């Protein structure tokens, strides 16, 4: 997570101080001009040329003061305001990654920061609404599919049992049974995505949850074809969550990493403190606006692989239901959608990028439990 664009790297001066100082300088200049004019007036007043020179001097000084005043107002007031308005209009036109830049004074820095936070929260609210509509649509689809497919699946299971008893080719029966089970799994995962878990939450050590996911896959022999490197920082803060659901998150990410890395590939899992959270919500334009934990400490788990990575062109869609970069028949496109849903339900976010191993890198960031 990046720092607020409107947060200055050094202490900026106050607009009030800048205006008072420069106006005092301007007033002092005007006073000096008045004194000089008063001293020169008796000298130049006796002839037309002198009067003209005196008028020209006064006009030049007034012009200088007007130009300096305009520069002062532009630099301290209208310039920062124009940049702020340009940033907000750009966001309104669809440039969701645009933010108000830092200004030269403390007051405009605070205003820009406030506008940026408001923009983030509006984008988050919009993303949450889109996600809610998506879940509702998928829920209706899942309910319909479960109803329409459930009965035929039960009939297929019965017919498979009949074929087995009649001595039909065992390979054919096994193939029918395997594909029927695959349909059943897809329907169940669809329902699982659409229905958020209501399991009770408990204080968890995320590192131990990752250990459980790795241990489960090691017991199944899934990790034998790859080299797994793990790094865990000590004394990570606890998170409040559902152990089974979070374990499913890391199992899904590890399975994807194994598929991407291939035989002889490498996988790295790092657990450590995450970036300080700044907002609550969902996808990151550019990313898409992914949900973020609220203010406070976070815990982050990064799963990386040495595979081909996720193309930048599809990263905005990688968490959509049924979207997959795998070959037909090798994935349902629901694994990462379920990962994102579970992480979001825990108040966190999941981001995808390029990892240190050259392939995909998935970072799961969860808010630390209140002490």
C-alpha distance (Angstrom), angle and dihedral (degrees) to the residues before:
residue distance angle dihedral
X1 . . .
X2 3.78 . .
X3 3.76 127.8 .
X4 3.76 120.6 -96.1
X5 3.82 106.7 -84.0
X6 3.78 89.9 -136.3
X7 3.79 94.5 54.3
X8 3.81 107.6 104.2
X9 3.80 119.6 -135.0
X10 3.84 89.7 -139.8
X11 3.78 136.4 28.4
X12 3.79 108.9 -78.5
X13 3.81 122.7 -150.7
X14 3.76 122.1 -104.8
X15 3.81 118.7 -100.1
X16 3.79 88.5 -133.3
X17 3.80 91.9 54.3
X18 3.79 93.2 46.3
X19 3.80 92.8 49.5
X20 3.81 94.3 45.8
X21 3.81 92.5 47.6
X22 3.80 94.8 47.5
X23 3.80 94.0 41.9
X24 3.80 88.9 50.3
X25 3.80 88.5 51.1
X26 3.81 89.4 49.0
X27 3.82 92.1 48.4
X28 3.79 90.8 48.8
X29 3.79 89.4 51.6
X30 3.80 90.6 50.1
X31 3.80 90.0 49.9
X32 3.80 91.8 50.3
X33 3.81 89.3 48.8
X34 3.80 90.7 51.8
X35 3.82 91.9 50.0
X36 3.81 93.1 47.0
X37 3.79 91.2 46.9
X38 3.81 90.9 49.8
X39 3.82 90.9 50.5
X40 3.79 94.5 46.1
X41 3.79 97.4 42.0
X42 3.88 96.1 80.4
X43 3.81 90.3 48.7
X44 3.81 97.9 49.7
X45 3.80 99.3 31.2
X46 3.84 96.3 82.8
X47 3.83 98.3 71.3
X48 3.80 137.5 36.1
X49 3.81 94.4 -116.4
X50 3.77 91.1 53.8
X51 3.80 91.9 50.2
X52 3.80 90.3 49.5
X53 3.81 91.5 50.0
X54 3.79 90.7 48.3
X55 3.82 92.2 50.4
X56 3.83 89.8 46.6
X57 3.82 90.6 51.2
X58 3.80 91.6 50.7
X59 3.82 91.9 46.5
X60 3.80 91.5 49.0
X61 3.79 92.2 49.8
X62 3.81 91.9 47.8
X63 3.81 89.3 49.7
X64 3.80 90.8 51.1
X65 3.79 91.1 50.2
X66 3.81 92.1 47.8
X67 3.82 91.7 49.4
X68 3.80 91.8 46.9
X69 3.82 91.0 47.5
X70 3.79 91.2 50.1
X71 3.79 91.5 49.2
X72 3.80 89.9 48.2
X73 3.81 94.2 50.7
X74 3.82 92.0 44.2
X75 3.81 93.6 49.1
X76 3.79 97.3 44.0
X77 3.81 105.1 29.7
X78 3.80 122.2 7.5
X79 3.82 96.4 36.2
X80 3.83 95.9 55.3
X81 3.80 89.6 40.8
X82 3.83 92.0 52.5
X83 3.83 91.2 49.7
X84 3.79 90.2 48.8
X85 3.81 92.4 49.8
X86 3.83 90.7 46.6
X87 3.81 90.6 53.3
X88 3.81 93.7 49.4
X89 3.80 92.3 46.6
X90 3.82 90.2 49.5
X91 3.81 89.9 54.0
X92 3.81 89.6 47.7
X93 3.83 88.9 52.7
X94 3.80 91.3 54.5
X95 3.82 104.4 -90.6
X96 3.80 91.6 130.0
X97 3.77 94.1 174.1
X98 3.82 93.9 57.8
X99 3.81 116.6 108.4
X100 3.79 135.2 -179.6
X101 3.83 110.3 -92.4
X102 3.81 123.2 -127.9
X103 3.80 115.5 -88.4
X104 3.78 131.9 -144.7
X105 3.78 96.7 -106.3
X106 3.77 135.2 56.9
X107 3.80 96.0 -120.4
X108 3.81 94.8 53.2
X109 3.80 90.3 43.6
X110 3.79 88.4 56.7
X111 3.80 91.1 46.5
X112 3.82 92.1 49.5
X113 3.81 90.8 48.0
X114 3.81 90.5 49.9
X115 3.81 91.7 49.6
X116 3.81 90.8 48.8
X117 3.80 92.3 50.4
X118 3.81 90.4 48.0
X119 3.81 89.5 50.5
X120 3.80 91.5 50.0
X121 3.79 92.5 50.2
X122 3.80 92.9 46.8
X123 3.80 90.2 50.9
X124 3.80 89.2 47.3
X125 3.79 92.0 50.6
X126 3.80 90.3 48.6
X127 3.81 91.2 49.1
X128 3.79 91.9 48.4
X129 3.79 89.5 51.1
X130 3.81 91.3 49.7
X131 3.79 90.0 47.9
X132 3.81 92.0 48.9
X133 3.81 90.3 51.1
X134 3.80 89.9 47.4
X135 3.81 91.5 50.7
X136 3.80 90.9 48.0
X137 3.82 91.1 50.7
X138 3.79 92.9 46.2
X139 3.81 89.8 46.1
X140 3.80 92.0 55.0
X141 3.80 90.1 45.4
X142 3.81 91.9 47.7
X143 3.80 93.1 49.1
X144 3.79 91.2 49.8
X145 3.79 93.7 45.3
X146 3.81 92.4 46.6
X147 3.79 90.5 51.8
X148 3.80 96.4 43.9
X149 3.81 96.3 40.9
X150 3.80 99.4 36.5
X151 3.79 96.9 71.1
X152 3.83 95.8 46.5
X153 3.81 89.2 47.7
X154 3.78 90.9 54.1
X155 3.80 89.6 50.0
X156 3.83 90.8 48.8
X157 3.81 90.2 52.4
X158 3.79 90.0 52.2
X159 3.81 92.5 48.6
X160 3.81 90.5 47.9
X161 3.80 89.5 54.9
X162 3.82 89.8 49.5
X163 3.81 91.1 50.5
X164 3.79 90.5 49.0
X165 3.81 91.6 52.8
X166 3.81 91.4 48.4
X167 3.78 90.6 55.9
X168 3.77 97.8 -111.8
X169 3.80 116.2 171.8
X170 3.83 104.6 -65.3
X171 3.82 92.8 -141.6
X172 3.79 91.8 55.4
X173 3.81 92.2 47.7
X174 3.81 90.9 47.6
X175 3.82 91.2 50.1
X176 3.81 92.2 50.7
X177 3.80 90.8 47.3
X178 3.80 92.3 47.7
X179 3.80 94.1 51.6
X180 3.81 91.8 45.2
X181 3.80 89.2 52.5
X182 3.78 89.1 49.8
X183 3.80 90.8 55.0
X184 3.80 89.3 48.6
X185 3.81 91.2 51.5
X186 3.81 92.1 50.2
X187 3.81 91.9 51.2
X188 3.80 92.1 46.8
X189 3.82 92.4 49.5
X190 3.78 90.1 48.1
X191 3.80 90.0 53.8
X192 3.79 90.1 44.8
X193 3.81 90.7 54.2
X194 3.79 93.4 48.3
X195 3.82 96.7 46.2
X196 3.84 114.7 61.3
X197 3.77 113.9 -139.8
X198 3.80 117.9 -103.6
X199 3.80 94.2 -163.5
X200 3.82 116.1 140.5
X201 3.80 116.4 -99.1
X202 3.79 125.6 -127.0
X203 3.79 137.6 179.5
X204 3.80 107.2 -84.7
X205 3.77 137.9 -171.6
X206 3.81 101.1 -135.3
X207 3.81 91.2 -154.1
X208 3.81 90.0 59.5
X209 3.81 90.4 48.9
X210 3.81 89.2 53.3
X211 3.83 88.6 48.0
X212 3.79 89.2 54.3
X213 3.81 92.4 51.3
X214 3.81 92.3 47.7
X215 3.81 91.8 45.9
X216 3.81 91.3 51.2
X217 3.81 92.7 52.6
X218 3.81 92.6 43.1
X219 3.81 89.9 53.7
X220 3.81 89.0 53.2
X221 3.81 91.9 48.7
X222 3.80 92.4 -120.6
X223 3.82 93.5 130.2
X224 3.81 97.3 49.6
X225 3.80 93.8 95.6
X226 3.81 95.3 54.9
X227 3.80 139.2 52.5
X228 3.78 111.8 -116.6
X229 3.82 122.2 -158.5
X230 3.80 119.3 -172.3
X231 3.80 130.6 -167.3
X232 3.79 124.2 -176.3
X233 3.77 126.0 178.2
X234 3.77 117.2 -141.0
X235 3.79 127.0 -108.1
X236 3.78 98.7 18.8
X237 3.80 113.8 179.2
X238 3.79 116.7 -105.5
X239 3.80 122.1 -107.1
X240 3.78 128.5 -146.9
X241 3.78 109.6 -123.0
X242 3.78 154.3 110.7
X243 3.81 108.7 -75.3
X244 3.80 95.7 -154.5
X245 3.81 93.2 49.0
X246 3.81 94.4 47.6
X247 3.79 90.5 45.6
X248 3.80 87.6 54.8
X249 3.82 88.6 53.2
X250 3.80 92.8 56.9
X251 3.81 93.4 40.7
X252 3.82 89.8 55.2
X253 3.81 92.5 47.1
X254 3.80 92.2 47.7
X255 3.81 92.2 48.3
X256 3.81 89.8 51.6
X257 3.81 89.9 48.3
X258 3.83 91.3 51.1
X259 3.81 91.3 50.4
X260 3.81 91.7 47.5
X261 3.81 96.7 44.9
X262 3.80 94.4 47.2
X263 3.78 126.4 -164.1
X264 3.80 111.2 -22.7
X265 3.80 92.5 13.8
X266 3.78 128.5 132.2
X267 3.79 132.4 -116.9
X268 3.80 127.9 -171.2
X269 3.81 126.8 -164.9
X270 3.82 118.8 -169.0
X271 3.79 125.9 -175.1
X272 3.78 120.7 -170.2
X273 3.78 146.0 119.4
X274 3.78 113.5 -49.7
X275 3.79 130.4 -141.0
X276 3.78 118.4 -72.0
X277 3.78 107.6 -88.1
X278 3.79 118.9 -119.3
X279 3.78 108.0 177.0
X280 3.76 146.3 12.1
X281 3.77 122.3 -122.0
X282 3.70 147.6 69.0
X283 4.06 143.4 -71.1
X284 4.02 121.6 13.5
X285 3.70 108.6 -135.1
X286 3.57 103.7 -124.8
X287 3.78 82.1 37.5
X288 3.50 95.8 26.9
X289 3.70 108.8 -93.8
X290 3.84 99.9 -77.9
X291 3.76 121.2 -163.8
X292 3.74 116.0 -94.7
X293 3.76 132.4 -159.5
X294 3.76 120.9 -110.8
X295 3.80 125.4 -99.0
X296 3.80 114.0 -51.5
X297 3.78 143.3 51.8
X298 3.79 122.1 -23.6
X299 3.78 138.9 -165.8
X300 3.80 120.0 -136.5
X301 3.80 131.9 -161.9
X302 3.81 117.7 -168.7
X303 3.82 121.6 -163.3
X304 3.81 114.4 -167.7
X305 3.79 134.4 175.5
X306 3.79 138.8 -171.0
X307 3.78 94.0 -124.2
X308 3.81 129.0 114.1
X309 3.81 93.4 -75.8
X310 3.79 130.5 -136.1
X311 3.83 113.4 -62.8
X312 3.79 112.5 -118.5
X313 3.80 89.7 -126.3
X314 3.83 92.9 65.6
X315 3.81 101.1 36.5
X316 3.80 91.2 96.9
X317 3.82 89.2 58.2
X318 3.78 101.8 36.7
X319 3.83 93.2 100.1
X320 3.82 95.9 46.2
X321 3.82 115.8 114.0
X322 3.82 113.4 -96.9
X323 3.80 93.6 8.9
X324 3.80 111.8 126.5
X325 3.79 137.8 160.5
X326 3.82 91.8 -155.1
X327 3.77 124.7 103.8
X328 3.83 116.3 -87.0
X329 3.77 110.7 -79.5
X330 3.81 95.0 22.0
X331 3.79 99.4 85.3
X332 3.79 141.8 18.1
X333 3.81 96.8 -148.6
X334 3.80 91.8 -123.9
X335 3.81 101.3 98.5
X336 3.81 97.6 81.2
X337 3.80 91.8 37.2
X338 3.81 88.4 58.2
X339 3.81 90.3 45.5
X340 3.79 91.4 54.5
X341 3.80 93.1 45.0
X342 3.82 93.1 51.7
X343 3.81 93.4 45.6
X344 3.80 91.4 47.6
X345 3.81 90.7 49.1
X346 3.81 86.8 56.4
X347 3.82 91.3 54.0
X348 3.79 93.4 -106.4
X349 3.78 139.5 108.5
X350 3.79 138.2 -127.5
X351 3.81 122.1 -148.4
X352 3.78 131.9 -172.0
X353 3.78 127.1 -150.5
X354 3.79 141.8 125.7
X355 3.81 115.0 -50.5
X356 3.78 130.5 -146.0
X357 3.83 90.3 -100.6
X358 3.80 91.1 61.7
X359 3.80 97.2 -107.4
X360 3.78 133.2 80.2
X361 3.77 121.1 -36.2
X362 3.81 121.1 -161.7
X363 3.81 117.4 -167.5
X364 3.81 118.4 -163.7
X365 3.82 111.5 -164.5
X366 3.80 118.8 -169.6
X367 3.81 129.0 -178.5
X368 3.79 115.5 -110.7
X369 3.78 116.0 -117.5
X370 3.77 116.5 -101.8
X371 3.82 110.2 -94.9
